[in-house]
Amino acid sequence: MGERGGTRPPHSGLIPVPQSWFTNYMGRPRTLTDDQVLDRVGTAFGQVDTAWTLAGAAKAAGLHPATLIKRFGSRHGLLLALSRHWIQAIPTSASTPQAHGELLAWASSLSTGRERSAQLLARIEMLGEDLRDDELRLLLHQGWTKHINYLSDLVQRCQDHGHLASRLPAETIACLLLDAAHGGLLRAAAHPHPAQAHPGRTLSALLEALV
């Protein structure tokens, strides 16, 4: 889905920071770029199964909360940065000549794997935060629009080479795929054993049927 969240005003997510942290850590030269920090925090996001906090994200990413506060100002500031980082990482077009294989790989990557119901629910709660916040909702829209454009490019290439039927426009199929992916994650979250829901397998079967 969006795979992040956040609705509080810019500074309500701040946590108390002992002065020693500024003395011991904030005066040191940066050893990680902002992108590397966001990569760490973004990976940690997918592993939480409780309400997301700045301190929890820092711990999961192996960082000090003071690092996140200095870089991004607040929980909300970090969430905005994560959203922009996520958007930047979405491809704009096919990254290989084999568009059909890339599309199938995208579908199979949507497996819930070993995620527990609590982890999936935490992701859904983060999505709810995104939707309630004007700035985050706009970024979510931008990210999903970019994702649809990427899928549209893959689908169009597949249609041009006869790997997918052309009865529907590429953008329509792309929207259906992304909507189905989101719905599949919701279904997995409600499943007693999320890994068995396997939305990626369902999407792969759909793509095979569209040949």
Secondary structure, DSSP 8 states (H G I E B T S, - for coil): -------S-TTTT-----HHHIIIIITS---S-HHHHHHHHHHHHTT--S---HHHHHHHTT--HHHHHHHHSSHHHHHHHHHHHHHHHS-SS-SSS-HHHHHHHHHHTT--TT--HHHHHHHHHHHHHHHHSHHHHHHHHHHHHHHHHHHHHHHHHHHHTTSS--SS-HHHHHHHHHHHHHHHHHHHHHSSSHHHH-HHHHHHHHHHHT-
